[in-house]
Amino acid sequence: MTDTTYAPATGAPALPATKPARPFFSSGPCAKPPGWSADKLATASLGRSHRSKIGKTRLQYSIDLMRELLKLPDTHRIGIVPGSDTGAYEMAMWTMLGARPVTALAWESFGEGWVTDAVKQLKIDPTVIRADYGQLPDLDSVDWSNDVLFTWNGTTSGVRVPNADWIPDDRDGLSFADATSGVFAYDIDWTKIDVATFSWQKVLGGEGAHGVLILGPRAVERLETYTPAWPLPKVFRLVSKGKLAEGVFKGETINTPSMLAVEDAIFSLEWAKSLGEDGLIARSDANAAALDKIVAERDWLGHLAADPATRSKTSVCLTVEGADEAMIKAMAAALEKAGAAYDVAGYRDAPPGLRIWCGATVDTADIVALGPWLDWAYATAKAA
């Protein structure tokens, strides 16, 4: 925690005595790991070709670190692709959908985005199972003879799937998990996942623009035996002459990556390795618990996700009594101006509220210090 330096206007509510030492609570890009600074990044690969020995070595090293941290079995391939999580998930949709019927689960903005792309861009007619913000659809109603699209952790609603138990071992369709706010924060049963995507900018606190694509053996089989009816852009092509382009999963990226972003990701991954996946999960759990305590102590704060069993432990979405969009913007602006919390307004398509990132790169002490500042921002906005 640091001393408060921002002075409120005359007559405004009193400022808390201290504020979070690292007030970075954005849900993407997220807080850098503790101890991060740009001068700690390795630079030997910068200004070099990503096809050079050092370039390919560093790309492969980042892949190896991700595999180790995620406890990803050898049956699953992992590669770096363009376009952040969105690019990775679109790549999976465009290359594998259309072989069989599709079911799409949507309970927040990004899930709805996949529905829109399936319908309007790919021109397929998916079965859509929806739930309102704060709720989870009936997972038991999913027909697993279909390919199934879902978000593991709904970043814009704060609702997640409880686990992978609802995905059968003997499924005919493929499971497509948008896991960008889920990896490194939950223990994922990879035997239930055929396709997963994420980006470095979430739980790792990395940079944007690069996505990660994970393919299980059934996804690879689909790619090698099915050709979509629509044309594929170059950056989506994962197959050459009927075989998987294995180089993508060995550090030979489809197009040029930012080696600076790769080195930044390696810094985060090495930090994460020092904790292990279990340690990362424990940090998220502690942060979410600290925020739960703040909510429980305030009658004007609530969780958008009512059920703790399906409440996110990373992108935690909060309701604010009597708040409309203008009030939320005022609260977020006041917190930013005071240097107490950055980027805490809820997602633009979600109900008005606050969104606090509780992933592993955030320190629990900063979540605790945030509580009095939320009181201050609420009182300030109410008094305006």
N, C-alpha and C positions, 0 to 999 in steps of 0.2 A: 504494500500500500504506500501511497505517496501523499504528501501534504496537499491540501486544496489550495489552488492559486486563483481560480476563477472567482470573481466578485459578483454577486447577484445585484440586480437592480434594487433600489430602495423600496422597502415594503414587501419584497419577495420572501418566500419561506427561507428559513435558515439553511445554510449548506451543511451537509455532513462534514465531520472533522477530517476524514480521509477518503481517498478514492482508490479504485482498483489500480494496481501498479501497471498492469497491461490491459487497457480498456477495450480490447479487441474482441467483440462478441458477434461479429458478422457471421452469417451462415454460408458464406462463400463469396470470394475467397476468405478463408478462415484464418484465425490467429496463427502466426508463426510459432514453431516450437520454442519452449523456454531456452534462452541462451543464444537464439539465432541472431546473426548479423551477417550482412552481405560479405564482409571481409573474411568470413570463415568458410566461404564456399571455395571448393577446388576450382582452379581456372585453367589447368593444362589443356583441357579439351576445347576451350573457347578459341575461336578463330581457326579451328581445324574442321576438316570434313567429317560429317557424321559417319561416312563410310571408311574413314581412316581406322587404323588399328586401335588408337586410343578412343575414338568416337564409339566404335562398336563395342569395345570393352566396357566403357562406362554405361552404355545403354543396357548391355547384358547384365552388368552388375546391379543396376536398378531393378531389372526384372527378377534377378536372383533374390534380392532383398525382399521384394514384394512377395514372392513365392514363400520364402521362409517365414515372414511375419504372418501371412494369411494361413499358414499351414496347408497350402494348396497341394493336393496330391499330384503325383506325376501324370495321372490320367488327364489332367487339365492343362491346357496351354494358356500362356499369359503374354500379351503383347501391348506395345505402346502405339496408339493410333491418333490421327488428327481430330481436333474439334471437341476436346474435353469429354465429359460424360455424354453429352448430347450427341457428339459425333460417333462415339463408340456404340451407343444404343441404336442410332439411326443405321449405322453400318450393319449391325446384327439384324435389324428389321428388314432392311432392303435386300440383304443377301439370303435370308433364310425363310422369311414369311411367304405364304402363298402355296406351300406344299400341302397344307391341310387347314381345316378351319382354325380360326383364332378367337380366343377369349381375352379381353382386355379388362383389367381391374383399375378403376379410377376412383380415388378418394381425395385427390388434391390436384394442384395445377399441372405438375409434370406428368402424372398419369393420364390426365385429360389430354395433354399434348401428344402422347403416344397414340391415343385414340384418334385424334384429329389427323395425324400423319397416316395412320393405317387407312382411314376412310377417304381422306381427300387427296393424298399423294399416291398411295399404293392402290387405291380403289378396291380394297377388300372390304368385306362386310362383317366386321367382328361382332361377336356377342359381347356386350358391354355390361359389366356388373359395377354399379356405382354406389357410393355412399357419400353423405354430406361431409363437409369439413368437420374434423373432430371425431369421425366415426370410421369404422373399418367394414368393408363389404363382408358378406357371408362367404368365407373362404371354402366352407364345405360344399357350396353349391357349384364349384368350378368343375367343368367337364374336362378331364385330362386326356380325352382323345383329341383335344384341340391343343395348339400351341398357346401358351399363356404368358401375357405381358403383365408385369407388376413392378411397383417400386417397393424395395425392401423397407425403406424408411422415407415416409412422405415429408420432404423437407419443408413444404409450404403449409402443412397442416399439423405437423408434430405427431402424426400417427404412423405406426410401423406394424409390420407383421410380427406376431409374437415369437415365431421360430419357423423352421421349415417342415414341421411335422405334418402340415396340411398338404404337402406335395408327395404324392405316392411314389414308391420305388418303381412300380410297374407301369408308369405313365407311358402313353403312346406319343403325346405331344411333347414339345420342348418347353422348358421353363426359362423365361427371359427375365432376369432380375436386374432392374436399375438399382444398383446397390451403392450409389455414390455417397450417401450419408450413412451407410450401414457398415461397410468394410472398416476394419480396425476398431469398431465400436461394439460389435455383436459377434458371438460365436456362430459362424455360418456352417451348416452341414453341406459340404460341397458335393456330396453324392446326390443331393436333391437339385443341384443347380447345373443346367446345361449351358446357359449363357449368363454372364454377369458383366456389368460395366461400372466404372467409377472414374473419378478424376483425382489428381493429387491435391487439388485446392480445398478439399473438405477436411477430413479427419487428420490428414497429414500436414495441413497448413502449407501446402505447396502452391505453385503458380498455376494459372489457367491455361487453356488452349490445347492441352494434351489429355487424351483419354486413355483408359486401360480397358482392354477387352480380354475376358476370360472365356475360354471355350472348353466344354467337356467333350468326351468322345462322341456322344450322340449329335452334338452340334457340328463337329467335324464331318461326321458321316453325312449329315444333311447338306453341308456345303459341297461335298464331293459327289453327291448323287442327285442334286436338284439345281436346276437353272431357272431363276426367276423370269417371269414374262416381260419384265420391264428392263430398260437399259440401266447399267450401273456406272456411276461416275468412277473415275480412276482411283480416287482415294477410298472407295468402298470395296475394291476388288481384292478378295482374299483367296481366290482360286486361279491357278494357271494350268492349262491343259488338263483340267479335271482333277487336279490335286491341290491340296492346301498349300498356300505359299508359306512354307515353314519359316522362311527368313524373318517374317513379321514377328515371330515369337522367339527370335534369337537376336534381337537388337537391330535388325535390318528394317527400319521403318519404311512405310509406304512413301512418305514424302519427308522433307527436311524438318527435323525437330529443332527446338531451341535447346542447345546444349547448356545454356545458362539455366533454363528451367529444369533440365535433367539434373544438373549439379545441385540445384536447390532441392529437388526431390530426394536426391541421395543424402543430403544433409538431414532432411526430415526422417528418412528411412533409417539412417544410422542412429539417430536419436531414438526412434521408435524401437529399434533392435535392442537398445540398452535396457528397455523396459519389457520387451516381449509383447505379444498380442494380449496376453492376460493382463499385463500392466497397463496397456492402453485402455482396455475395457474398464479396468478398475478406476482409472482417472475419470473417464466419462461417467461412470456410475456415481462417483463421489461428487462430481460437479452437478449432475442431475438431482442428487439427493439434497445438496445445498440449496439449489433453486426451489425444489419442492418445499423445503422448510420456509423459505421466504414467502412462497405463495400461501402456505398454510397459516402463516402469521398475519395475513392481510385479507380483510374481507372484500376489498375492492379488486383483488387479483384472483384469477382462476386459470385453470388449464383448458385449452381448447379441446384437447384429447382427454375425455373424462375417465377412461378406463386405464389405470396404471399398467395393466398387462400389455397394452398396445400403445403406450405413450412413448414417444421418442426420448432417447437419452442423449441425443446430439442436438437436433434442431427443435428446441422446446418452444412451443407456441402458447402464448398467454393471452387471456381475455382481460380487459380492463373495464370495470364497471362504468357504464354511461359514456364510453368513449366512441367517438366517430373517427373517420379517417383524419380529419383536421386536428383533432386532439392528439391522436397518436403521432402525427407528424410533428406537432409542437413538443411533445415529450421527447421524441427522438432527437430533435434539433437542440433542445435545451441540454440534454445529456452529452451530445457531441460538443457543443460550445463549451461546456464545463470541463471537457476532457475526461468525463467519467465513464462513458460508454459510447462506442461507435456502432452505427448500423444495426440498431435494435428494432426498427419498425418492421412489422409483419410484411409478408410478401404482398405485392400489389393486387393480386387476384384473390387473396385470402380475406376472411372477415377482419375488420379492423382490430389490431392487437399488437402485442410485442412479440419478438422472436429472439431468444437468447441462445447462442451457440454454447453447448456444454461438452464439446468434443475434447479429446485428450490433450490438445495443445493449450487449452485454457487451464489456468491454475485455480484450484478450489477457493483459495483465499480471495481471489478477485471476484468470484461469484458471491461469496459472503459479503464482501465490501460493496457489492452492487445494490444490495437490499435497501439501505437508507437512501441511496440516490434515486431509486425508483419511487420511494415515498416523496422525495423532494420534487422530482419531475412531475409526478401526479398532482401534487399540491400546486405547483407552479402553473400547470396547464389549466387546472380547475379555477385558479384565481384570475386567469387572464380574461 
